[in-house]
C-alpha cells in the first residue's frame, strides 16, 4: 500500500491508515491533527530534504519524510 511520501505535489489522496510501527505518541498526534482514515490530503509541495507540505481541510501541515512514509493512502 503506498504511503503519503509516494505522492507528488498537486495530488489529493485519501488516508487509509497509519503504519502500526508508528510510536504511540506520534500516532496519537497525527490522529489529533486529523490524519484519520478517510481524510483527504492534498500534497502542496515537497521540500529540498523530502518533507511534505500538505493541506488537510483548511489546515496546512509540514511533515518530515519519515512521518509521511508512515501514513498509508490511496489515490
N, CA, C and O of each residue as an XYZ file, in Angstrom:
300
protein
N       0.860     -1.177      0.000
C       0.000      0.000      0.000
C       0.904      1.237      0.000
O       1.822      1.335      0.815
N       0.646      2.178     -0.909
C       1.509      3.362     -0.980
C       1.392      4.237      0.263
O       0.398      4.211      0.989
N       2.439      5.001      0.470
C       2.436      5.941      1.588
C       2.246      7.355      1.052
O       2.355      7.589     -0.151
N       1.967      8.275      1.932
C       1.822      9.680      1.537
C       3.114     10.182      0.910
O       3.101     11.064      0.050
N       4.215      9.617      1.345
C       5.522     10.017      0.832
C       5.681      9.712     -0.659
O       6.530     10.309     -1.321
N       4.881      8.798     -1.190
C       4.949      8.431     -2.607
C       4.159      9.392     -3.494
O       4.220      9.288     -4.719
N       3.430     10.308     -2.903
C       2.556     11.213     -3.664
C       3.314     12.435     -4.150
O       4.223     12.934     -3.486
N       2.923     12.898     -5.312
C       3.561     14.076     -5.891
C       2.773     15.339     -5.557
O       1.569     15.277     -5.312
N       3.452     16.482     -5.549
C       2.751     17.747     -5.324
C       1.617     17.929     -6.335
O       1.767     17.642     -7.522
N       0.492     18.409     -5.836
C      -0.668     18.642     -6.676
C      -1.678     17.508     -6.625
O      -2.784     17.645     -7.149
N      -1.319     16.397     -6.008
C      -2.255     15.277     -5.949
C      -3.012     15.260     -4.622
O      -2.510     15.715     -3.594
N      -4.208     14.733     -4.671
C      -5.021     14.540     -3.472
C      -5.212     13.051     -3.266
O      -5.587     12.322     -4.184
N      -4.949     12.615     -2.054
C      -5.074     11.197     -1.715
C      -5.955     11.059     -0.478
O      -6.207     12.034      0.229
N      -6.409      9.860     -0.232
C      -7.235      9.572      0.951
C      -6.424      8.721      1.920
O      -5.856      7.699      1.535
N      -6.374      9.143      3.159
C      -5.657      8.391      4.184
C      -6.402      7.084      4.456
O      -7.614      7.085      4.674
N      -5.666      5.973      4.441
C      -6.273      4.672      4.731
C      -5.819      4.120      6.080
O      -6.431      3.195      6.612
N      -4.742      4.690      6.633
C      -4.282      4.222      7.939
C      -2.906      4.752      8.266
O      -2.267      5.426      7.458
N      -2.470      4.439      9.452
C      -1.143      4.818      9.923
C      -0.380      3.537     10.186
O      -0.896      2.613     10.814
N       0.853      3.484      9.702
C       1.696      2.309      9.895
C       1.679      1.922     11.368
O       1.936      2.761     12.231
N       1.377      0.656     11.664
C       1.315      0.241     13.063
C       2.650      0.375     13.787
O       2.688      0.332     15.016
N       3.738      0.535     13.051
C       5.041      0.709     13.683
C       5.232      2.100     14.264
O       6.206      2.355     14.973
N       4.295      3.007     13.963
C       4.387      4.379     14.470
C       4.241      4.371     15.986
O       3.322      3.760     16.530
N       5.153      5.052     16.653
C       5.115      5.110     18.112
C       3.793      5.701     18.591
O       3.201      6.532     17.901
N       3.331      5.287     19.746
C       2.037      5.676     20.276
C       1.805      7.167     20.330
O       0.752      7.635     19.898
N       2.766      7.942     20.854
C       2.597      9.384     20.964
C       2.510     10.064     19.619
O       1.695     10.965     19.427
N       3.342      9.641     18.687
C       3.319     10.228     17.351
C       2.037      9.866     16.621
O       1.456     10.689     15.915
N       1.604      8.626     16.800
C       0.359      8.183     16.170
C      -0.819      9.010     16.688
O      -1.655      9.462     15.906
N      -0.881      9.201     17.979
C      -1.964      9.982     18.570
C      -1.930     11.423     18.050
O      -2.970     12.010     17.754
N      -0.728     11.980     17.945
C      -0.590     13.361     17.459
C      -1.117     13.478     16.029
O      -1.826     14.431     15.707
N      -0.771     12.503     15.162
C      -1.266     12.523     13.787
C      -2.794     12.430     13.757
O      -3.451     13.127     12.984
N      -3.343     11.573     14.595
C      -4.806     11.439     14.652
C      -5.445     12.736     15.124
O      -6.491     13.130     14.608
N      -4.832     13.407     16.100
C      -5.361     14.670     16.600
C      -5.317     15.770     15.540
O      -6.179     16.647     15.515
N      -4.311     15.720     14.667
C      -4.226     16.689     13.573
C      -5.309     16.440     12.527
O      -5.643     17.338     11.754
N      -5.856     15.230     12.499
C      -6.896     14.901     11.532
C      -6.474     13.898     10.476
O      -7.208     13.657      9.518
N      -5.288     13.307     10.643
C      -4.845     12.281      9.699
C      -5.515     10.957     10.070
O      -4.868     10.028     10.552
N      -6.807     10.897      9.837
C      -7.603      9.724     10.191
C      -8.026      9.014      8.901
O      -8.094      9.644      7.846
N      -8.309      7.719      8.975
C      -8.764      7.018      7.773
C      -9.976      7.706      7.164
O     -10.944      8.032      7.852
N      -9.899      7.918      5.855
C     -10.977      8.578      5.124
C     -10.732     10.060      4.882
O     -11.448     10.679      4.095
N      -9.738     10.639      5.542
C      -9.437     12.062      5.356
C      -8.726     12.278      4.023
O      -7.830     11.518      3.657
N      -9.129     13.312      3.309
C      -8.473     13.674      2.054
C      -7.344     14.650      2.342
O      -7.522     15.622      3.076
N      -6.178     14.383      1.757
C      -4.979     15.195      1.964
C      -4.431     15.585      0.606
O      -4.277     14.741     -0.276
N      -4.140     16.861      0.439
C      -3.534     17.349     -0.800
C      -2.071     17.664     -0.557
O      -1.728     18.394      0.372
N      -1.213     17.109     -1.398
C       0.212     17.402     -1.299
C       0.453     18.732     -2.007
O       0.223     18.851     -3.211
N       0.914     19.722     -1.263
C       1.117     21.062     -1.813
C       2.528     21.214     -2.361
O       2.719     21.728     -3.463
N       3.509     20.771     -1.599
C       4.900     20.935     -2.039
C       5.778     19.911     -1.348
O       5.438     19.371     -0.296
N       6.918     19.662     -1.973
C       7.930     18.791     -1.379
C       9.168     19.645     -1.127
O       9.614     20.378     -2.009
N       9.718     19.546      0.077
C      10.897     20.316      0.433
C      12.175     19.725     -0.125
O      12.176     18.623     -0.674
N      13.244     20.452      0.015
C      14.541     20.027     -0.511
C      15.041     18.738      0.130
O      15.781     17.980     -0.498
N      14.643     18.484      1.372
C      15.089     17.262      2.049
C      14.043     16.152      1.985
O      14.211     15.110      2.618
N      12.963     16.362      1.226
C      11.967     15.320      1.017
C      10.716     15.456      1.857
O       9.754     14.722      1.632
N      10.692     16.359      2.809
C       9.490     16.564      3.615
C       8.358     17.104      2.756
O       8.577     17.588      1.646
N       7.154     17.014      3.284
C       5.979     17.436      2.521
C       5.231     18.542      3.238
O       5.147     18.554      4.466
N       4.690     19.468      2.466
C       3.712     20.430      2.953
C       2.385     19.943      2.405
O       2.211     19.846      1.191
N       1.439     19.632      3.296
C       0.165     19.068      2.861
C      -0.983     19.920      3.365
O      -0.873     20.618      4.373
N      -2.079     19.844      2.644
C      -3.305     20.504      3.046
C      -4.284     19.459      3.552
O      -4.545     18.453      2.893
N      -4.813     19.716      4.724
C      -5.788     18.818      5.352
C      -6.958     19.700      5.754
O      -6.929     20.331      6.811
N      -7.983     19.749      4.918
C      -9.061     20.708      5.121
C      -8.504     22.108      4.907
O      -7.860     22.375      3.892
N      -8.747     22.994      5.851
C      -8.250     24.367      5.754
C      -6.860     24.520      6.385
O      -6.302     25.618      6.394
N      -6.314     23.449      6.900
C      -5.045     23.484      7.621
C      -3.893     23.044      6.721
O      -4.049     22.158      5.881
N      -2.745     23.671      6.909
C      -1.514     23.260      6.227
C      -0.598     22.658      7.280
O      -0.425     23.220      8.362
N      -0.008     21.502      6.953
C       0.846     20.790      7.895
C       2.129     20.382      7.180
O       2.087     19.864      6.065
N       3.273     20.620      7.830
C       4.557     20.167      7.300
C       4.900     18.840      7.963
O       4.864     18.717      9.188
N       5.235     17.844      7.138
C       5.584     16.513      7.636
C       6.983     16.154      7.179
O       7.346     16.404      6.030
N       7.776     15.567      8.075
C       9.086     15.091      7.631
C       8.905     13.792      6.841
O       7.834     13.185      6.867
N       9.946     13.382      6.149
C       9.877     12.219      5.271
C       9.459     10.961      6.025
O       8.648     10.177      5.532
N      10.003     10.772      7.195
C       9.708      9.571      7.986
C       8.227      9.499      8.364
O       7.596      8.450      8.236
N       7.686     10.616      8.825
C       6.280     10.638      9.218
C       5.372     10.442      8.007
O       4.413      9.673      8.066
N       5.673     11.132      6.914
C       4.851     10.985      5.702
C       4.894      9.551      5.192
O       3.914      9.065      4.629
N       6.007      8.878      5.381
C       6.135      7.495      4.936
C       5.313      6.519      5.747
O       5.089      5.391      5.307
N       4.869      6.915      6.894
C       4.068      6.021      7.738
C       2.563      6.223      7.581
O       1.766      5.482      8.157
N       2.182      7.228      6.800
C       0.757      7.447      6.523
C       0.402      6.691      5.254
O       0.896      7.022      4.176
N      -0.443      5.689      5.370
C      -0.872      4.886      4.221
C      -2.014      5.595      3.526
O      -2.872      6.190      4.177
N      -2.027      5.532      2.186
C      -3.042      6.262      1.446
C      -3.410      5.562      0.149
O      -2.719      4.651     -0.309
N      -4.503      6.006     -0.423
C      -4.964      5.540     -1.729
C      -5.304      6.756     -2.562
O      -5.715      7.789     -2.032
N      -5.131      6.632     -3.876
C      -5.405      7.761     -4.776
C      -6.873      8.075     -4.843
O      -7.275      8.996     -5.553
